Amino acid sequence: AGLMPLTDDEYTRGKCGFKILQYMAVGAVPIGVPLITGPAVLTTVLLLTAEHHYVITGPAILLNVLFAGLVFGFAEPIHDFLGKAGTKTISKIAHLLLAAIAVMMVRKGLAQIIATGGFM
């Protein structure tokens, strides 16, 4: 059971069936929350650093932070350009990519556990 944040007027009473479909269609991937700094980002940085060392990982992190800052700085014009449908589409693609990254990390971890014969 859930609640829909709707006002009580004639317009929203007529739209409530459509609104519930919109709220149910929202995709969420826990690995993406929070997106900029959080457990998933820290884990990814540790894994990438162990695999590719600081020489490659350090500049990559810096470029990603700069890119994220640029995107956040131009968020309103980007949103205006993409529109509501374009923004939702990009959001869904980002959720799929984050889920794929999560699956890859779990798969690599399980493969390493199997290859080494257990935990550590």
Biopython code that builds the backbone (N, CA, C, O; Angstrom):
import numpy as np
from Bio.PDB.StructureBuilder import StructureBuilder

atoms = [
    (1, "ALA", "N", (0.847, -1.176, 0.000)),
    (1, "ALA", "CA", (0.000, 0.000, 0.000)),
    (1, "ALA", "C", (0.879, 1.221, 0.000)),
    (1, "ALA", "O", (1.971, 1.210, 0.568)),
    (2, "GLY", "N", (0.410, 2.274, -0.634)),
    (2, "GLY", "CA", (1.167, 3.521, -0.697)),
    (2, "GLY", "C", (0.245, 4.709, -0.800)),
    (2, "GLY", "O", (-0.965, 4.562, -0.971)),
    (3, "LEU", "N", (0.816, 5.872, -0.695)),
    (3, "LEU", "CA", (0.057, 7.113, -0.784)),
    (3, "LEU", "C", (0.500, 7.892, -2.002)),
    (3, "LEU", "O", (1.683, 7.928, -2.341)),
    (4, "MET", "N", (-0.470, 8.520, -2.661)),
    (4, "MET", "CA", (-0.160, 9.395, -3.779)),
    (4, "MET", "C", (-0.280, 10.827, -3.298)),
    (4, "MET", "O", (-1.323, 11.196, -2.758)),
    (5, "PRO", "N", (0.753, 11.654, -3.473)),
    (5, "PRO", "CA", (0.665, 13.046, -3.042)),
    (5, "PRO", "C", (-0.147, 13.890, -4.026)),
    (5, "PRO", "O", (0.422, 14.552, -4.895)),
    (6, "LEU", "N", (-1.452, 13.867, -3.893)),
    (6, "LEU", "CA", (-2.342, 14.621, -4.776)),
    (6, "LEU", "C", (-3.197, 15.583, -3.957)),
    (6, "LEU", "O", (-3.554, 15.308, -2.811)),
    (7, "THR", "N", (-3.513, 16.708, -4.572)),
    (7, "THR", "CA", (-4.451, 17.626, -3.938)),
    (7, "THR", "C", (-5.865, 17.114, -4.169)),
    (7, "THR", "O", (-6.102, 16.341, -5.097)),
    (8, "ASP", "N", (-6.803, 17.539, -3.333)),
    (8, "ASP", "CA", (-8.178, 17.078, -3.451)),
    (8, "ASP", "C", (-8.998, 18.099, -4.228)),
    (8, "ASP", "O", (-9.632, 18.975, -3.640)),
    (9, "ASP", "N", (-8.980, 17.982, -5.561)),
    (9, "ASP", "CA", (-9.817, 18.837, -6.403)),
    (9, "ASP", "C", (-10.310, 18.017, -7.595)),
    (9, "ASP", "O", (-9.900, 16.869, -7.771)),
    (10, "GLU", "N", (-11.180, 18.597, -8.405)),
    (10, "GLU", "CA", (-11.778, 17.857, -9.520)),
    (10, "GLU", "C", (-10.729, 17.375, -10.523)),
    (10, "GLU", "O", (-10.827, 16.266, -11.048)),
    (11, "TYR", "N", (-9.734, 18.208, -10.780)),
    (11, "TYR", "CA", (-8.716, 17.854, -11.767)),
    (11, "TYR", "C", (-7.957, 16.596, -11.341)),
    (11, "TYR", "O", (-7.817, 15.660, -12.128)),
    (12, "THR", "N", (-7.471, 16.571, -10.105)),
    (12, "THR", "CA", (-6.685, 15.409, -9.673)),
    (12, "THR", "C", (-7.549, 14.186, -9.424)),
    (12, "THR", "O", (-7.062, 13.062, -9.541)),
    (13, "ARG", "N", (-8.820, 14.371, -9.084)),
    (13, "ARG", "CA", (-9.688, 13.201, -8.934)),
    (13, "ARG", "C", (-9.849, 12.475, -10.263)),
    (13, "ARG", "O", (-9.934, 11.248, -10.299)),
    (14, "GLY", "N", (-9.891, 13.227, -11.346)),
    (14, "GLY", "CA", (-9.994, 12.622, -12.673)),
    (14, "GLY", "C", (-8.692, 12.008, -13.148)),
    (14, "GLY", "O", (-8.709, 11.133, -14.013)),
    (15, "LYS", "N", (-7.562, 12.444, -12.604)),
    (15, "LYS", "CA", (-6.252, 11.975, -13.035)),
    (15, "LYS", "C", (-5.667, 10.907, -12.122)),
    (15, "LYS", "O", (-4.586, 10.393, -12.408)),
    (16, "CYS", "N", (-6.346, 10.558, -11.032)),
    (16, "CYS", "CA", (-5.704, 9.717, -10.018)),
    (16, "CYS", "C", (-5.270, 8.358, -10.559)),
    (16, "CYS", "O", (-4.223, 7.858, -10.149)),
    (17, "GLY", "N", (-6.029, 7.743, -11.460)),
    (17, "GLY", "CA", (-5.622, 6.456, -12.009)),
    (17, "GLY", "C", (-4.343, 6.573, -12.820)),
    (17, "GLY", "O", (-3.481, 5.695, -12.777)),
    (18, "PHE", "N", (-4.230, 7.678, -13.565)),
    (18, "PHE", "CA", (-3.028, 7.925, -14.351)),
    (18, "PHE", "C", (-1.849, 8.251, -13.446)),
    (18, "PHE", "O", (-0.729, 7.805, -13.696)),
    (19, "LYS", "N", (-2.095, 9.019, -12.406)),
    (19, "LYS", "CA", (-1.025, 9.406, -11.480)),
    (19, "LYS", "C", (-0.428, 8.188, -10.772)),
    (19, "LYS", "O", (0.789, 8.109, -10.600)),
    (20, "ILE", "N", (-1.261, 7.253, -10.365)),
    (20, "ILE", "CA", (-0.724, 6.077, -9.680)),
    (20, "ILE", "C", (0.177, 5.292, -10.627)),
    (20, "ILE", "O", (1.180, 4.729, -10.188)),
    (21, "LEU", "N", (-0.156, 5.243, -11.913)),
    (21, "LEU", "CA", (0.712, 4.568, -12.879)),
    (21, "LEU", "C", (2.049, 5.286, -13.006)),
    (21, "LEU", "O", (3.090, 4.642, -13.140)),
    (22, "GLN", "N", (2.027, 6.636, -12.965)),
    (22, "GLN", "CA", (3.264, 7.393, -13.035)),
    (22, "GLN", "C", (4.135, 7.119, -11.809)),
    (22, "GLN", "O", (5.342, 6.922, -11.943)),
    (23, "TYR", "N", (3.541, 7.106, -10.629)),
    (23, "TYR", "CA", (4.323, 6.870, -9.413)),
    (23, "TYR", "C", (4.840, 5.439, -9.362)),
    (23, "TYR", "O", (5.932, 5.199, -8.847)),
    (24, "MET", "N", (4.078, 4.491, -9.884)),
    (24, "MET", "CA", (4.520, 3.102, -9.883)),
    (24, "MET", "C", (5.621, 2.869, -10.914)),
    (24, "MET", "O", (6.393, 1.919, -10.781)),
    (25, "ALA", "N", (5.709, 3.724, -11.946)),
    (25, "ALA", "CA", (6.682, 3.539, -13.009)),
    (25, "ALA", "C", (8.063, 4.076, -12.653)),
    (25, "ALA", "O", (8.998, 3.928, -13.441)),
    (26, "VAL", "N", (8.211, 4.686, -11.500)),
    (26, "VAL", "CA", (9.494, 5.250, -11.112)),
    (26, "VAL", "C", (10.472, 4.122, -10.838)),
    (26, "VAL", "O", (10.173, 3.200, -10.079)),
    (27, "GLY", "N", (11.649, 4.199, -11.463)),
    (27, "GLY", "CA", (12.668, 3.187, -11.241)),
    (27, "GLY", "C", (13.674, 3.663, -10.210)),
    (27, "GLY", "O", (14.059, 4.832, -10.215)),
    (28, "ALA", "N", (14.094, 2.794, -9.346)),
    (28, "ALA", "CA", (15.094, 3.152, -8.343)),
    (28, "ALA", "C", (16.087, 2.019, -8.200)),
    (28, "ALA", "O", (15.716, 0.849, -8.104)),
    (29, "VAL", "N", (17.338, 2.383, -8.189)),
    (29, "VAL", "CA", (18.403, 1.412, -7.994)),
    (29, "VAL", "C", (19.192, 1.848, -6.766)),
    (29, "VAL", "O", (19.797, 2.920, -6.781)),
    (30, "PRO", "N", (19.203, 1.053, -5.713)),
    (30, "PRO", "CA", (19.865, 1.473, -4.474)),
    (30, "PRO", "C", (21.326, 1.855, -4.636)),
    (30, "PRO", "O", (21.822, 2.695, -3.885)),
    (31, "ILE", "N", (22.040, 1.255, -5.608)),
    (31, "ILE", "CA", (23.452, 1.587, -5.768)),
    (31, "ILE", "C", (23.637, 3.045, -6.202)),
    (31, "ILE", "O", (24.719, 3.603, -6.017)),
    (32, "GLY", "N", (22.616, 3.662, -6.767)),
    (32, "GLY", "CA", (22.722, 5.035, -7.229)),
    (32, "GLY", "C", (22.357, 6.064, -6.183)),
    (32, "GLY", "O", (22.315, 7.254, -6.496)),
    (33, "VAL", "N", (22.091, 5.661, -4.962)),
    (33, "VAL", "CA", (21.680, 6.607, -3.934)),
    (33, "VAL", "C", (22.657, 6.531, -2.785)),
    (33, "VAL", "O", (22.746, 5.454, -2.195)),
    (34, "PRO", "N", (23.376, 7.521, -2.412)),
    (34, "PRO", "CA", (23.579, 8.767, -3.148)),
    (34, "PRO", "C", (24.553, 8.568, -4.306)),
    (34, "PRO", "O", (25.447, 7.725, -4.243)),
    (35, "LEU", "N", (24.367, 9.348, -5.349)),
    (35, "LEU", "CA", (25.108, 9.135, -6.587)),
    (35, "LEU", "C", (26.535, 9.671, -6.525)),
    (35, "LEU", "O", (27.452, 9.026, -7.032)),
    (36, "ILE", "N", (26.737, 10.817, -5.924)),
    (36, "ILE", "CA", (28.056, 11.445, -5.981)),
    (36, "ILE", "C", (29.030, 10.827, -4.984)),
    (36, "ILE", "O", (30.119, 10.409, -5.375)),
    (37, "THR", "N", (28.667, 10.762, -3.721)),
    (37, "THR", "CA", (29.526, 10.108, -2.745)),
    (37, "THR", "C", (28.677, 9.205, -1.880)),
    (37, "THR", "O", (27.648, 9.626, -1.351)),
    (38, "GLY", "N", (29.088, 8.016, -1.742)),
    (38, "GLY", "CA", (28.338, 7.053, -0.944)),
    (38, "GLY", "C", (29.057, 5.731, -0.960)),
    (38, "GLY", "O", (30.147, 5.619, -1.521)),
    (39, "PRO", "N", (28.463, 4.728, -0.353)),
    (39, "PRO", "CA", (29.107, 3.419, -0.271)),
    (39, "PRO", "C", (29.435, 2.816, -1.629)),
    (39, "PRO", "O", (30.495, 2.213, -1.800)),
    (40, "ALA", "N", (28.552, 2.971, -2.581)),
    (40, "ALA", "CA", (28.795, 2.385, -3.906)),
    (40, "ALA", "C", (29.966, 3.071, -4.597)),
    (40, "ALA", "O", (30.797, 2.409, -5.218)),
    (41, "VAL", "N", (30.034, 4.385, -4.491)),
    (41, "VAL", "CA", (31.135, 5.125, -5.115)),
    (41, "VAL", "C", (32.455, 4.754, -4.446)),
    (41, "VAL", "O", (33.459, 4.519, -5.120)),
    (42, "LEU", "N", (32.444, 4.705, -3.127)),
    (42, "LEU", "CA", (33.682, 4.367, -2.410)),
    (42, "LEU", "C", (34.142, 2.945, -2.739)),
    (42, "LEU", "O", (35.336, 2.705, -2.921)),
    (43, "THR", "N", (33.212, 2.017, -2.813)),
    (43, "THR", "CA", (33.560, 0.637, -3.162)),
    (43, "THR", "C", (34.124, 0.565, -4.573)),
    (43, "THR", "O", (35.117, -0.120, -4.816)),
    (44, "THR", "N", (33.491, 1.271, -5.500)),
    (44, "THR", "CA", (33.962, 1.289, -6.889)),
    (44, "THR", "C", (35.365, 1.875, -6.982)),
    (44, "THR", "O", (36.214, 1.347, -7.699)),
    (45, "VAL", "N", (35.607, 2.959, -6.264)),
    (45, "VAL", "CA", (36.937, 3.580, -6.272)),
    (45, "VAL", "C", (37.982, 2.609, -5.727)),
    (45, "VAL", "O", (39.067, 2.483, -6.294)),
    (46, "LEU", "N", (37.661, 1.927, -4.636)),
    (46, "LEU", "CA", (38.611, 0.963, -4.067)),
    (46, "LEU", "C", (38.901, -0.173, -5.043)),
    (46, "LEU", "O", (40.055, -0.567, -5.218)),
    (47, "LEU", "N", (37.861, -0.696, -5.674)),
    (47, "LEU", "CA", (38.058, -1.797, -6.625)),
    (47, "LEU", "C", (38.857, -1.356, -7.844)),
    (47, "LEU", "O", (39.753, -2.068, -8.299)),
    (48, "LEU", "N", (38.531, -0.184, -8.368)),
    (48, "LEU", "CA", (39.250, 0.309, -9.545)),
    (48, "LEU", "C", (40.703, 0.628, -9.211)),
    (48, "LEU", "O", (41.600, 0.373, -10.015)),
    (49, "THR", "N", (40.932, 1.185, -8.028)),
    (49, "THR", "CA", (42.304, 1.492, -7.617)),
    (49, "THR", "C", (43.115, 0.212, -7.469)),
    (49, "THR", "O", (44.279, 0.164, -7.867)),
    (50, "ALA", "N", (42.515, -0.811, -6.907)),
    (50, "ALA", "CA", (43.225, -2.082, -6.755)),
    (50, "ALA", "C", (43.520, -2.715, -8.112)),
    (50, "ALA", "O", (44.550, -3.367, -8.281)),
    (51, "GLU", "N", (42.631, -2.528, -9.069)),
    (51, "GLU", "CA", (42.797, -3.162, -10.381)),
    (51, "GLU", "C", (43.695, -2.352, -11.322)),
    (51, "GLU", "O", (44.473, -2.930, -12.081)),
    (52, "HIS", "N", (43.593, -1.006, -11.277)),
    (52, "HIS", "CA", (44.297, -0.158, -12.254)),
    (52, "HIS", "C", (45.305, 0.812, -11.638)),
    (52, "HIS", "O", (45.941, 1.566, -12.374)),
    (53, "HIS", "N", (45.469, 0.817, -10.339)),
    (53, "HIS", "CA", (46.392, 1.662, -9.589)),
    (53, "HIS", "C", (45.958, 3.129, -9.620)),
    (53, "HIS", "O", (45.016, 3.500, -10.320)),
    (54, "TYR", "N", (46.672, 3.959, -8.840)),
    (54, "TYR", "CA", (46.303, 5.365, -8.663)),
    (54, "TYR", "C", (46.566, 6.213, -9.904)),
    (54, "TYR", "O", (45.882, 7.212, -10.126)),
    (55, "VAL", "N", (47.539, 5.830, -10.704)),
    (55, "VAL", "CA", (47.922, 6.631, -11.865)),
    (55, "VAL", "C", (46.762, 6.780, -12.840)),
    (55, "VAL", "O", (46.591, 7.843, -13.436)),
    (56, "ILE", "N", (45.978, 5.746, -13.009)),
    (56, "ILE", "CA", (44.829, 5.791, -13.911)),
    (56, "ILE", "C", (43.570, 6.196, -13.158)),
    (56, "ILE", "O", (42.781, 6.995, -13.662)),
    (57, "THR", "N", (43.371, 5.664, -11.973)),
    (57, "THR", "CA", (42.139, 5.897, -11.227)),
    (57, "THR", "C", (42.015, 7.339, -10.746)),
    (57, "THR", "O", (40.930, 7.917, -10.800)),
    (58, "GLY", "N", (43.120, 7.930, -10.274)),
    (58, "GLY", "CA", (43.085, 9.304, -9.756)),
    (58, "GLY", "C", (42.578, 10.324, -10.773)),
    (58, "GLY", "O", (41.608, 11.030, -10.494)),
    (59, "PRO", "N", (43.214, 10.419, -11.957)),
    (59, "PRO", "CA", (42.715, 11.359, -12.965)),
    (59, "PRO", "C", (41.284, 11.038, -13.438)),
    (59, "PRO", "O", (40.515, 11.944, -13.758)),
    (60, "ALA", "N", (40.936, 9.745, -13.479)),
    (60, "ALA", "CA", (39.577, 9.369, -13.889)),
    (60, "ALA", "C", (38.558, 9.890, -12.881)),
    (60, "ALA", "O", (37.502, 10.391, -13.267)),
    (61, "ILE", "N", (38.868, 9.775, -11.596)),
    (61, "ILE", "CA", (37.966, 10.289, -10.563)),
    (61, "ILE", "C", (37.837, 11.805, -10.685)),
    (61, "ILE", "O", (36.736, 12.350, -10.609)),
    (62, "LEU", "N", (38.971, 12.484, -10.875)),
    (62, "LEU", "CA", (38.957, 13.943, -11.021)),
    (62, "LEU", "C", (38.108, 14.372, -12.216)),
    (62, "LEU", "O", (37.313, 15.306, -12.106)),
    (63, "LEU", "N", (38.270, 13.704, -13.344)),
    (63, "LEU", "CA", (37.464, 14.036, -14.528)),
    (63, "LEU", "C", (35.979, 13.781, -14.287)),
    (63, "LEU", "O", (35.135, 14.559, -14.732)),
    (64, "ASN", "N", (35.657, 12.696, -13.584)),
    (64, "ASN", "CA", (34.256, 12.406, -13.285)),
    (64, "ASN", "C", (33.641, 13.450, -12.358)),
    (64, "ASN", "O", (32.491, 13.849, -12.546)),
    (65, "VAL", "N", (34.400, 13.892, -11.362)),
    (65, "VAL", "CA", (33.905, 14.924, -10.450)),
    (65, "VAL", "C", (33.688, 16.231, -11.207)),
    (65, "VAL", "O", (32.674, 16.901, -11.010)),
    (66, "LEU", "N", (34.633, 16.596, -12.071)),
    (66, "LEU", "CA", (34.476, 17.817, -12.876)),
    (66, "LEU", "C", (33.272, 17.710, -13.806)),
    (66, "LEU", "O", (32.509, 18.665, -13.952)),
    (67, "PHE", "N", (33.103, 16.547, -14.434)),
    (67, "PHE", "CA", (31.958, 16.340, -15.324)),
    (67, "PHE", "C", (30.635, 16.434, -14.566)),
    (67, "PHE", "O", (29.683, 17.053, -15.041)),
    (68, "ALA", "N", (30.581, 15.809, -13.374)),
    (68, "ALA", "CA", (29.363, 15.876, -12.555)),
    (68, "ALA", "C", (29.066, 17.314, -12.158)),
    (68, "ALA", "O", (27.910, 17.737, -12.189)),
    (69, "GLY", "N", (30.098, 18.075, -11.785)),
    (69, "GLY", "CA", (29.902, 19.485, -11.448)),
    (69, "GLY", "C", (29.389, 20.282, -12.628)),
    (69, "GLY", "O", (28.527, 21.146, -12.472)),
    (70, "LEU", "N", (29.916, 19.994, -13.814)),
    (70, "LEU", "CA", (29.457, 20.677, -15.029)),
    (70, "LEU", "C", (27.999, 20.357, -15.321)),
    (70, "LEU", "O", (27.218, 21.249, -15.654)),
    (71, "VAL", "N", (27.631, 19.083, -15.197)),
    (71, "VAL", "CA", (26.244, 18.673, -15.441)),
    (71, "VAL", "C", (25.310, 19.320, -14.423)),
    (71, "VAL", "O", (24.242, 19.814, -14.787)),
    (72, "PHE", "N", (25.707, 19.320, -13.143)),
    (72, "PHE", "CA", (24.872, 19.954, -12.113)),
    (72, "PHE", "C", (24.762, 21.453, -12.346)),
    (72, "PHE", "O", (23.707, 22.042, -12.111)),
    (73, "GLY", "N", (25.846, 22.074, -12.809)),
    (73, "GLY", "CA", (25.822, 23.510, -13.080)),
    (73, "GLY", "C", (24.870, 23.873, -14.212)),
    (73, "GLY", "O", (24.256, 24.939, -14.198)),
    (74, "PHE", "N", (24.752, 22.985, -15.185)),
    (74, "PHE", "CA", (23.870, 23.237, -16.332)),
    (74, "PHE", "C", (22.610, 22.374, -16.293)),
    (74, "PHE", "O", (22.006, 22.105, -17.331)),
    (75, "ALA", "N", (22.218, 21.943, -15.101)),
    (75, "ALA", "CA", (21.071, 21.039, -14.974)),
    (75, "ALA", "C", (19.788, 21.640, -15.531)),
    (75, "ALA", "O", (19.034, 20.958, -16.224)),
    (76, "GLU", "N", (19.537, 22.899, -15.238)),
    (76, "GLU", "CA", (18.282, 23.507, -15.702)),
    (76, "GLU", "C", (18.231, 23.621, -17.227)),
    (76, "GLU", "O", (17.229, 23.219, -17.819)),
    (77, "PRO", "N", (19.271, 24.152, -17.896)),
    (77, "PRO", "CA", (19.219, 24.187, -19.367)),
    (77, "PRO", "C", (19.151, 22.790, -19.994)),
    (77, "PRO", "O", (18.470, 22.590, -21.000)),
    (78, "ILE", "N", (19.859, 21.828, -19.397)),
    (78, "ILE", "CA", (19.803, 20.458, -19.923)),
    (78, "ILE", "C", (18.387, 19.907, -19.792)),
    (78, "ILE", "O", (17.871, 19.284, -20.720)),
    (79, "HIS", "N", (17.757, 20.139, -18.634)),
    (79, "HIS", "CA", (16.382, 19.676, -18.416)),
    (79, "HIS", "C", (15.425, 20.344, -19.391)),
    (79, "HIS", "O", (14.533, 19.693, -19.935)),
    (80, "ASP", "N", (15.606, 21.637, -19.612)),
    (80, "ASP", "CA", (14.745, 22.346, -20.572)),
    (80, "ASP", "C", (14.920, 21.801, -21.982)),
    (80, "ASP", "O", (13.949, 21.679, -22.728)),
    (81, "PHE", "N", (16.170, 21.471, -22.354)),
    (81, "PHE", "CA", (16.436, 20.943, -23.687)),
    (81, "PHE", "C", (15.851, 19.546, -23.876)),
    (81, "PHE", "O", (15.236, 19.258, -24.903)),
    (82, "LEU", "N", (16.044, 18.685, -22.883)),
    (82, "LEU", "CA", (15.558, 17.305, -22.997)),
    (82, "LEU", "C", (14.054, 17.188, -22.836)),
    (82, "LEU", "O", (13.429, 16.317, -23.441)),
    (83, "GLY", "N", (13.469, 18.057, -22.028)),
    (83, "GLY", "CA", (12.043, 17.963, -21.749)),
    (83, "GLY", "C", (11.763, 16.854, -20.754)),
    (83, "GLY", "O", (12.669, 16.157, -20.299)),
    (84, "LYS", "N", (10.494, 16.707, -20.430)),
    (84, "LYS", "CA", (10.109, 15.715, -19.422)),
    (84, "LYS", "C", (10.378, 14.285, -19.898)),
    (84, "LYS", "O", (10.923, 13.473, -19.150)),
    (85, "ALA", "N", (10.002, 13.980, -21.127)),
    (85, "ALA", "CA", (10.186, 12.623, -21.652)),
    (85, "ALA", "C", (11.667, 12.283, -21.805)),
    (85, "ALA", "O", (12.086, 11.174, -21.474)),
    (86, "GLY", "N", (12.451, 13.223, -22.299)),
    (86, "GLY", "CA", (13.880, 12.986, -22.466)),
    (86, "GLY", "C", (14.584, 12.789, -21.133)),
    (86, "GLY", "O", (15.472, 11.946, -21.007)),
    (87, "THR", "N", (14.182, 13.571, -20.141)),
    (87, "THR", "CA", (14.767, 13.441, -18.809)),
    (87, "THR", "C", (14.442, 12.080, -18.212)),
    (87, "THR", "O", (15.307, 11.439, -17.614)),
    (88, "LYS", "N", (13.197, 11.636, -18.372)),
    (88, "LYS", "CA", (12.821, 10.311, -17.858)),
    (88, "LYS", "C", (13.590, 9.207, -18.585)),
    (88, "LYS", "O", (14.010, 8.230, -17.965)),
    (89, "THR", "N", (13.772, 9.360, -19.883)),
    (89, "THR", "CA", (14.496, 8.363, -20.663)),
    (89, "THR", "C", (15.948, 8.264, -20.192)),
    (89, "THR", "O", (16.455, 7.164, -19.972)),
    (90, "ILE", "N", (16.610, 9.397, -20.039)),
    (90, "ILE", "CA", (17.998, 9.408, -19.562)),
    (90, "ILE", "C", (18.074, 8.798, -18.167)),
    (90, "ILE", "O", (19.009, 8.060, -17.856)),
    (91, "SER", "N", (17.092, 9.109, -17.333)),
    (91, "SER", "CA", (17.058, 8.561, -15.975)),
    (91, "SER", "C", (16.948, 7.038, -16.000)),
    (91, "SER", "O", (17.651, 6.353, -15.257)),
    (92, "LYS", "N", (16.073, 6.509, -16.846)),
    (92, "LYS", "CA", (15.904, 5.050, -16.952)),
    (92, "LYS", "C", (17.191, 4.389, -17.451)),
    (92, "LYS", "O", (17.574, 3.328, -16.960)),
    (93, "ILE", "N", (17.858, 5.015, -18.427)),
    (93, "ILE", "CA", (19.112, 4.474, -18.946)),
    (93, "ILE", "C", (20.172, 4.464, -17.851)),
    (93, "ILE", "O", (20.926, 3.499, -17.722)),
    (94, "ALA", "N", (20.233, 5.541, -17.058)),
    (94, "ALA", "CA", (21.196, 5.610, -15.956)),
    (94, "ALA", "C", (20.920, 4.511, -14.932)),
    (94, "ALA", "O", (21.851, 3.906, -14.402)),
    (95, "HIS", "N", (19.648, 4.255, -14.655)),
    (95, "HIS", "CA", (19.305, 3.184, -13.714)),
    (95, "HIS", "C", (19.761, 1.830, -14.243)),
    (95, "HIS", "O", (20.271, 1.004, -13.486)),
    (96, "LEU", "N", (19.578, 1.603, -15.544)),
    (96, "LEU", "CA", (20.021, 0.341, -16.135)),
    (96, "LEU", "C", (21.541, 0.199, -16.071)),
    (96, "LEU", "O", (22.053, -0.878, -15.767)),
    (97, "LEU", "N", (22.257, 1.282, -16.357)),
    (97, "LEU", "CA", (23.712, 1.230, -16.294)),
    (97, "LEU", "C", (24.196, 0.953, -14.872)),
    (97, "LEU", "O", (25.118, 0.162, -14.670)),
    (98, "LEU", "N", (23.580, 1.600, -13.897)),
    (98, "LEU", "CA", (23.962, 1.370, -12.501)),
    (98, "LEU", "C", (23.684, -0.072, -12.084)),
    (98, "LEU", "O", (24.480, -0.684, -11.372)),
    (99, "ALA", "N", (22.563, -0.601, -12.526)),
    (99, "ALA", "CA", (22.250, -1.996, -12.212)),
    (99, "ALA", "C", (23.265, -2.930, -12.873)),
    (99, "ALA", "O", (23.677, -3.920, -12.269)),
    (100, "ALA", "N", (23.669, -2.625, -14.103)),
    (100, "ALA", "CA", (24.660, -3.449, -14.800)),
    (100, "ALA", "C", (26.003, -3.408, -14.077)),
    (100, "ALA", "O", (26.683, -4.428, -13.963)),
    (101, "ILE", "N", (26.382, -2.231, -13.592)),
    (101, "ILE", "CA", (27.637, -2.109, -12.843)),
    (101, "ILE", "C", (27.562, -2.929, -11.564)),
    (101, "ILE", "O", (28.522, -3.609, -11.200)),
    (102, "ALA", "N", (26.425, -2.865, -10.883)),
    (102, "ALA", "CA", (26.251, -3.632, -9.644)),
    (102, "ALA", "C", (26.362, -5.128, -9.917)),
    (102, "ALA", "O", (27.018, -5.847, -9.163)),
    (103, "VAL", "N", (25.735, -5.599, -10.977)),
    (103, "VAL", "CA", (25.795, -7.022, -11.327)),
    (103, "VAL", "C", (27.231, -7.422, -11.657)),
    (103, "VAL", "O", (27.687, -8.493, -11.255)),
    (104, "MET", "N", (27.943, -6.563, -12.388)),
    (104, "MET", "CA", (29.331, -6.857, -12.737)),
    (104, "MET", "C", (30.193, -6.967, -11.472)),
    (104, "MET", "O", (31.028, -7.865, -11.366)),
    (105, "MET", "N", (29.991, -6.053, -10.516)),
    (105, "MET", "CA", (30.778, -6.085, -9.282)),
    (105, "MET", "C", (30.493, -7.357, -8.489)),
    (105, "MET", "O", (31.419, -7.977, -7.967)),
    (106, "VAL", "N", (29.249, -7.746, -8.396)),
    (106, "VAL", "CA", (28.886, -8.969, -7.671)),
    (106, "VAL", "C", (29.469, -10.187, -8.387)),
    (106, "VAL", "O", (30.010, -11.088, -7.746)),
    (107, "ARG", "N", (29.357, -10.213, -9.709)),
    (107, "ARG", "CA", (29.897, -11.331, -10.485)),
    (107, "ARG", "C", (31.401, -11.468, -10.303)),
    (107, "ARG", "O", (31.910, -12.573, -10.115)),
    (108, "LYS", "N", (32.114, -10.338, -10.359)),
    (108, "LYS", "CA", (33.567, -10.388, -10.164)),
    (108, "LYS", "C", (33.916, -10.865, -8.760)),
    (108, "LYS", "O", (34.845, -11.653, -8.580)),
    (109, "GLY", "N", (33.179, -10.392, -7.777)),
    (109, "GLY", "CA", (33.424, -10.814, -6.400)),
    (109, "GLY", "C", (33.198, -12.300, -6.215)),
    (109, "GLY", "O", (34.008, -12.984, -5.590)),
    (110, "LEU", "N", (32.087, -12.805, -6.764)),
    (110, "LEU", "CA", (31.803, -14.240, -6.659)),
    (110, "LEU", "C", (32.840, -15.071, -7.400)),
    (110, "LEU", "O", (33.242, -16.133, -6.925)),
    (111, "ALA", "N", (33.275, -14.594, -8.560)),
    (111, "ALA", "CA", (34.298, -15.327, -9.321)),
    (111, "ALA", "C", (35.600, -15.396, -8.532)),
    (111, "ALA", "O", (36.284, -16.419, -8.546)),
    (112, "GLN", "N", (35.939, -14.313, -7.848)),
    (112, "GLN", "CA", (37.171, -14.312, -7.057)),
    (112, "GLN", "C", (37.043, -15.248, -5.853)),
    (112, "GLN", "O", (37.987, -15.958, -5.508)),
    (113, "ILE", "N", (35.871, -15.243, -5.220)),
    (113, "ILE", "CA", (35.648, -16.146, -4.082)),
    (113, "ILE", "C", (35.767, -17.597, -4.529)),
    (113, "ILE", "O", (36.393, -18.411, -3.851)),
    (114, "ILE", "N", (35.169, -17.917, -5.663)),
    (114, "ILE", "CA", (35.225, -19.291, -6.185)),
    (114, "ILE", "C", (36.654, -19.656, -6.567)),
    (114, "ILE", "O", (37.112, -20.765, -6.293)),
    (115, "ALA", "N", (37.370, -18.705, -7.211)),
    (115, "ALA", "CA", (38.735, -18.987, -7.663)),
    (115, "ALA", "C", (39.699, -19.185, -6.502)),
    (115, "ALA", "O", (40.623, -19.992, -6.596)),
    (116, "THR", "N", (39.492, -18.454, -5.405)),
    (116, "THR", "CA", (40.421, -18.562, -4.272)),
    (116, "THR", "C", (39.969, -19.596, -3.255)),
    (116, "THR", "O", (40.701, -19.892, -2.311)),
    (117, "GLY", "N", (38.799, -20.140, -3.427)),
    (117, "GLY", "CA", (38.326, -21.176, -2.536)),
    (117, "GLY", "C", (37.654, -20.657, -1.260)),
    (117, "GLY", "O", (37.542, -21.395, -0.281)),
    (118, "GLY", "N", (37.220, -19.434, -1.260)),
    (118, "GLY", "CA", (36.506, -18.902, -0.099)),
    (118, "GLY", "C", (36.874, -17.464, 0.190)),
    (118, "GLY", "O", (37.584, -16.818, -0.581)),
    (119, "PHE", "N", (36.381, -16.976, 1.310)),
    (119, "PHE", "CA", (36.656, -15.604, 1.734)),
    (119, "PHE", "C", (38.063, -15.530, 2.306)),
    (119, "PHE", "O", (38.397, -16.264, 3.236)),
    (120, "MET", "N", (38.873, -14.664, 1.765)),
    (120, "MET", "CA", (40.223, -14.365, 2.230)),
    (120, "MET", "C", (40.944, -15.604, 2.613)),
    (120, "MET", "O", (42.101, -15.540, 3.030)),
]
sb = StructureBuilder()
sb.init_structure("model")
sb.init_model(0)
sb.init_chain("A")
sb.init_seg("    ")
for serial, (resi, resn, name, xyz) in enumerate(atoms, 1):
    if name == "N":
        sb.init_residue(resn, " ", resi, " ")
    sb.init_atom(name, np.array(xyz, "f"), 0.0, 1.0, " ", f" {name:<3s}", serial, name[0])
structure = sb.get_structure()
